[in-house]
Amino acid sequence: MSIYSALVRPLAFSLDPETAHHLAIGLGARLGWAASMLPAATHIEHPRLVTHAAGLRFPTPIGLAAGFDKSGTAVETLAGLGFGSVEIGSVSVDPSAGNPKPRLWRLPRDEAIVVHYGLPNDGAEVIAGRLARTHLPVPLGINLVVTNRGVGAPPLSADQIVGEYVTAARRLAPCADYLMLNLSCPNTADGRDFFADREHLDVCLQALSEVQLGVPVFLKVSPLGGIAAIERVLAAADGHDFVSGFMFNLPPLKPDGMRTPEAIWRDMPGAVSGPPAAALADICIRETFRRMDRKRHILIGAGGVSTAEDAYAKIRLGASLVQLFTALIYRGPGVVRTITTGLAQLLERDGVANVADIVGADVN
């Protein structure tokens, strides 16, 4: 049993989930000065794991998903844990307090959480200033979203929504190695369905193409809608060379087959993150890989990645990069090294020279 599971997790789980999250981020922010010393204990250098995607070099394909460090306050420490990339956010043009509390719950039987944060963050201007002098040893992604102005705020027009993405992208692109456009946040009413309209997506991508951002851009889209929705996104991205790939968000519903009794989570708003999210995510990865232009686009896979086997499965379904978040809560920071080491061992076992050679191997 690790120190984390024996001592740290019981203490953290005795606290309200959001309080524990804020304490973890605060500790990471204060330990930034020591981040350069962490890789000696955490970093895995292995030629089988080096991934080249979207013009960037990732020392491993295992990255931190957006949502853990929402405002970029602890990126140096997080990069020092051994991640091959770190994605922060979601970040909006204006600061946001997010949704009313409570807005985060644990489901230990599923090693999952229910997230209804509603995109709290410090806003693009503050975060850009914070990141101005930050230089990480791995690619930094910034996840962008429209501002959640709270319950009762007047809805934004289509032009205003697109304008917020453009403004945020222009301000934050100089601080990022890549941008992720969160086009389907499951935890805000306005963020779920706007880009399900193909015309809205076309207008947004056209507006961004005129900015000449200079960094790769990925689209984080809804996992709902089936093949038709996947093909609609691919068709919209087809005319825009700056779009480097895709990722799927959590759905705004509770997955089937959870171990936690329904009576516990029935009245919790929000999306489930962790192993219960894996099945739908895997379907979306496989079906998108089958249809996309693999010379132009890559997939970033997430949803229930807790082990090396989970990461390997997503790679074999078509993901060039894999992200995790919830595993940190249940298995601690050492899970990054465990997964990375295990992935290298799986590749060696199967005689794979480089992880890129196995991307999509299980897709017919």
Secondary structure as the mmCIF struct_conf table of DSSP 4:
data_model
#
loop_
_struct_conf.conf_type_id
_struct_conf.id
_struct_conf.beg_label_comp_id
_struct_conf.beg_label_asym_id
_struct_conf.beg_label_seq_id
_struct_conf.end_label_comp_id
_struct_conf.end_label_asym_id
_struct_conf.end_label_seq_id
HELX_RH_AL_P HELX_RH_AL_P1 ILE A 3 ILE A 3
HELX_RH_PI_P HELX_RH_PI_P1 TYR A 4 VAL A 8
HELX_RH_AL_P HELX_RH_AL_P2 ARG A 9 PHE A 13
TURN_TY1_P TURN_TY1_P1 SER A 14 SER A 14
BEND BEND1 LEU A 15 LEU A 15
HELX_RH_AL_P HELX_RH_AL_P3 PRO A 17 ARG A 30
TURN_TY1_P TURN_TY1_P2 LEU A 31 LEU A 31
HELX_RH_3T_P HELX_RH_3T_P1 GLY A 32 MET A 37
TURN_TY1_P TURN_TY1_P3 LEU A 38 LEU A 38
HELX_RH_AL_P HELX_RH_AL_P4 PRO A 39 THR A 42
TURN_TY1_P TURN_TY1_P4 PRO A 47 LEU A 49
STRN STRN1 THR A 51 ALA A 53
TURN_TY1_P TURN_TY1_P5 ALA A 54 GLY A 55
STRN STRN2 LEU A 56 PHE A 58
BEND BEND2 PRO A 59 PRO A 61
STRN STRN3 ILE A 62 LEU A 64
HELX_LH_PP_P HELX_LH_PP_P1 ALA A 65 ALA A 65
TURN_TY1_P TURN_TY1_P6 ALA A 66 GLY A 67
BEND BEND3 PHE A 68 ALA A 74
HELX_RH_AL_P HELX_RH_AL_P5 VAL A 75 ALA A 79
TURN_TY1_P TURN_TY1_P7 GLY A 80 GLY A 82
BEND BEND4 GLY A 84 GLY A 84
STRN STRN4 SER A 85 VAL A 91
BEND BEND5 VAL A 93 ASP A 94
STRN STRN5 SER A 96 SER A 96
BEND BEND6 ASN A 99 ASN A 99
HELX_LH_PP_P HELX_LH_PP_P2 PRO A 100 PRO A 100
BEND BEND7 LYS A 101 LYS A 101
HELX_LH_PP_P HELX_LH_PP_P3 PRO A 102 PRO A 102
STRN STRN6 LEU A 104 LEU A 107
HELX_RH_3T_P HELX_RH_3T_P2 PRO A 108 ASP A 110
TURN_TY1_P TURN_TY1_P8 GLU A 111 GLU A 111
STRN STRN7 ALA A 112 VAL A 115
STRN STRN8 ASN A 121 ASN A 121
HELX_RH_AL_P HELX_RH_AL_P6 ALA A 124 LEU A 131
TURN_TY1_P TURN_TY1_P9 ALA A 132 ARG A 133
BEND BEND8 PRO A 137 VAL A 138
STRN STRN9 LEU A 140 LEU A 144
TURN_TY1_P TURN_TY1_P10 VAL A 151 GLY A 152
HELX_LH_PP_P HELX_LH_PP_P4 ALA A 153 SER A 157
HELX_RH_AL_P HELX_RH_AL_P7 ALA A 158 LEU A 172
HELX_RH_3T_P HELX_RH_3T_P3 ALA A 173 CYS A 175
BEND BEND9 ASP A 177 ASP A 177
STRN STRN10 TYR A 178 ASN A 182
TURN_TY1_P TURN_TY1_P11 PRO A 186 ASN A 187
BEND BEND10 THR A 188 ALA A 189
TURN_TY1_P TURN_TY1_P12 ASP A 190 ASP A 193
HELX_RH_3T_P HELX_RH_3T_P4 PHE A 194 ALA A 196
BEND BEND11 ASP A 197 ASP A 197
HELX_RH_AL_P HELX_RH_AL_P8 ARG A 198 SER A 209
TURN_TY1_P TURN_TY1_P13 GLU A 210 VAL A 211
BEND BEND12 VAL A 215 VAL A 215
STRN STRN11 VAL A 217 VAL A 221
BEND BEND13 PRO A 223 PRO A 223
BEND BEND14 GLY A 225 GLY A 225
HELX_RH_AL_P HELX_RH_AL_P9 GLY A 226 ALA A 237
TURN_TY1_P TURN_TY1_P14 ASP A 238 GLY A 239
TURN_TY1_P TURN_TY1_P15 ASP A 241 PHE A 242
STRN STRN12 VAL A 243 PHE A 248
BEND BEND15 PRO A 252 LEU A 253
HELX_LH_PP_P HELX_LH_PP_P5 LYS A 254 PRO A 255
TURN_TY1_P TURN_TY1_P16 ASP A 256 GLY A 257
BEND BEND16 ARG A 259 THR A 260
HELX_RH_AL_P HELX_RH_AL_P10 GLU A 262 TRP A 265
TURN_TY1_P TURN_TY1_P17 ARG A 266 ASP A 267
BEND BEND17 GLY A 270 GLY A 270
STRN STRN13 ALA A 271 SER A 273
BEND BEND18 GLY A 274 GLY A 274
HELX_RH_3T_P HELX_RH_3T_P5 PRO A 275 ALA A 277
HELX_RH_AL_P HELX_RH_AL_P11 ALA A 278 ARG A 291
BEND BEND19 MET A 292 MET A 292
TURN_TY1_P TURN_TY1_P18 ARG A 294 ARG A 296
STRN STRN14 ILE A 298 GLY A 301
BEND BEND20 GLY A 303 GLY A 304
BEND BEND21 THR A 307 THR A 307
HELX_RH_AL_P HELX_RH_AL_P12 ALA A 308 LEU A 317
TURN_TY1_P TURN_TY1_P19 GLY A 318 GLY A 318
STRN STRN15 ALA A 319 LEU A 324
BEND BEND22 PHE A 325 PHE A 325
HELX_RH_AL_P HELX_RH_AL_P13 THR A 326 ARG A 331
TURN_TY1_P TURN_TY1_P20 PRO A 333 GLY A 334
HELX_RH_AL_P HELX_RH_AL_P14 VAL A 335 ARG A 349
TURN_TY1_P TURN_TY1_P21 ASP A 350 GLY A 351
BEND BEND23 ALA A 353 ASN A 354
HELX_RH_3T_P HELX_RH_3T_P6 VAL A 355 ILE A 358
TURN_TY1_P TURN_TY1_P22 VAL A 359 ASP A 362
#
